[in-house]
């Protein structure tokens, strides 16, 4: 889920950067001056934008894709303890003697 959030944030950030690059084409003659004086604030702003987008996409993913996870896991646990569902070998509990 984290990888999906980072991927979506990357796509949106790159889209926003390409959009701004098209709209700010009139600043092209001054790009060396702007980068020399404002490179670190620009990178910090882009990083904060990216992190906020990643957090937003992560929260939306948790909201929409992990609905009722607790009740689903409780149902699965009840089924396993009742013996109606065969236990996979890698999930077997150690028996206490």
Helices and strands as residue ranges (DSSP letters): H 2-23, G 25-30, H 31-65, H 69-82, G 89-91
